[in-house]
């Protein structure tokens, strides 16, 4: 039986790349992906004033490489802010399916995470029942600092998962 070689081993053999250089390439690729998150905002509730402050000059989300986009096909992250009704859940799933790989979901606030004050309503759903969530940001409403911290957690998660030559998706 032949041993299966990894993509990394094949690259080493083919191009004679020493291990330290390969680690530098992985580090640079992880750094680039970490600082190029393009989120789309799915805002349905009253957390939006707190969320708008994150894009303002005081907190400036763009200094971390997080640049909001309006087109879902160019984005790699959905930030769900506010309560998700059963009818809106279809839209969240549709947006998630339209995004290219890799894709991430951030649940901002108590409403998308645990239905907030509407926890016993038949008309609301948790966002993780619709799409897989990568980062939960607690609070009602969450402070802008908490939103920035949650995005930094997502950045660290992205940096750790980037492997050069690995297939995404």
C-alpha positions in Angstrom: 0.0 0.0 0.0 1.3 3.4 -0.9 1.5 6.1 1.7 -0.5 9.2 0.9 1.6 12.3 0.7 0.2 15.6 1.8 0.1 18.6 -0.4 2.8 20.2 1.7 5.2 17.2 1.3 4.6 17.2 -2.5 5.5 20.9 -2.7 8.6 20.3 -0.6 9.7 17.5 -2.9 8.9 19.2 -6.2 10.3 22.7 -5.5 12.9 21.8 -2.9 11.5 24.3 -0.4 13.1 24.3 3.0 10.6 24.1 5.9 11.3 27.6 7.4 10.6 29.3 4.1 7.3 27.4 3.7 6.3 28.5 7.3 7.0 32.1 6.3 4.7 31.7 3.2 1.9 30.2 5.4 2.4 33.1 7.9 2.1 35.7 5.1 -0.9 34.1 3.6 -2.6 33.9 7.0 -1.8 37.5 7.7 -3.2 38.6 4.4 -6.5 36.7 4.9 -6.7 37.9 8.5 -6.6 41.5 7.5 -9.0 41.3 4.5 -12.4 40.5 6.0 -15.2 41.9 3.9 -18.5 41.6 5.9 -22.0 42.2 4.8 -24.3 43.4 7.5 -27.7 41.8 8.0 -29.3 44.4 10.4 -32.9 43.9 11.5 -33.0 45.3 15.0 -32.1 48.0 17.5 -28.4 47.1 17.8 -27.7 49.0 14.6 -26.8 52.4 16.4 -24.1 50.6 18.3 -23.1 48.8 15.2 -22.8 52.0 13.2 -20.3 53.4 15.7 -17.9 50.6 14.8 -17.6 51.9 11.3 -17.2 55.5 12.5 -13.9 57.4 13.2 -13.8 56.7 16.9 -13.6 52.9 16.6 -12.7 52.6 12.9 -13.2 48.9 12.0 -11.3 49.5 8.7 -8.0 49.9 10.5 -8.2 46.2 11.2 -8.8 45.4 7.6 -12.5 44.9 8.0 -14.1 46.7 5.0 -17.9 46.5 4.7 -19.3 45.7 1.3 -22.8 45.9 -0.1 -22.5 43.0 -2.6 -22.8 39.5 -1.0 -20.8 37.9 -3.8 -17.7 39.9 -2.8 -18.1 39.3 0.9 -16.7 36.5 3.1 -18.5 37.3 6.3 -22.1 37.9 7.4 -22.7 39.9 10.5 -26.2 39.2 11.8 -27.4 42.1 13.9 -30.9 42.0 15.5 -33.7 39.5 15.8 -34.2 36.9 13.0 -37.8 36.1 12.2 -38.8 32.9 10.5 -39.4 34.8 7.2 -36.0 36.5 7.5 -34.2 33.3 8.2 -34.7 32.3 4.6 -32.9 35.5 3.5 -30.0 34.8 5.9 -29.6 31.3 4.4 -29.9 32.7 0.9 -27.2 35.3 1.6 -25.0 32.6 3.1 -25.4 30.3 0.1 -24.5 33.2 -2.3 -21.2 33.9 -0.6 -18.0 32.4 -1.9 -15.8 30.1 0.1 -14.4 30.5 2.7 -17.4 32.1 4.5 -17.9 33.2 8.1 -20.9 34.2 10.2 -20.8 36.5 13.2 -23.8 36.8 15.6 -23.9 40.3 17.1 -26.0 40.8 20.2 -28.5 38.8 22.2 -31.3 38.6 19.6 -29.6 36.5 16.9 -27.7 34.5 19.5 -30.6 33.5 21.8 -33.7 35.4 20.5 -33.2 38.1 23.2 -36.4 39.4 24.7 -38.3 37.4 22.1 -37.0 34.0 23.5 -40.5 32.5 23.8 -41.9 33.8 20.5 -42.9 31.3 17.8 -41.9 33.8 15.0 -38.2 34.1 15.8 -35.3 31.7 15.4 -31.7 31.7 16.6 -29.3 32.4 13.7 -27.3 29.2 14.5 -30.4 27.2 13.6 -30.2 28.6 10.1 -26.5 28.9 9.3 -23.3 27.8 11.2 -22.0 30.6 13.4 -18.3 31.2 13.9 -18.2 34.0 16.5 -20.9 35.0 19.1 -20.7 38.6 20.4 -22.9 38.9 23.5 -24.7 42.0 24.8 -28.0 43.8 24.5 -26.8 45.9 22.7 -23.2 45.0 22.5 -20.7 47.8 23.0 -18.6 48.8 20.0 -15.5 47.5 21.8 -17.2 44.1 22.1 -17.9 44.1 18.4 -14.3 44.9 17.6 -13.1 42.2 20.0 -15.4 39.7 18.4 -14.0 40.5 14.9 -10.5 40.2 16.3 -11.4 36.7 17.5 -12.6 35.9 14.0 -9.4 37.2 12.5 -7.3 35.0 14.8 -9.5 32.0 13.8 -8.9 32.8 10.1 -5.2 33.2 10.6 -4.9 29.8 12.3 -6.8 27.9 9.6 -5.0 29.3 6.5 -2.7 26.6 5.0 -1.0 27.2 1.7 -1.9 24.6 -0.8 -4.9 23.3 1.2 -8.2 23.2 -0.6 -10.8 25.6 0.7 -14.4 24.5 0.9 
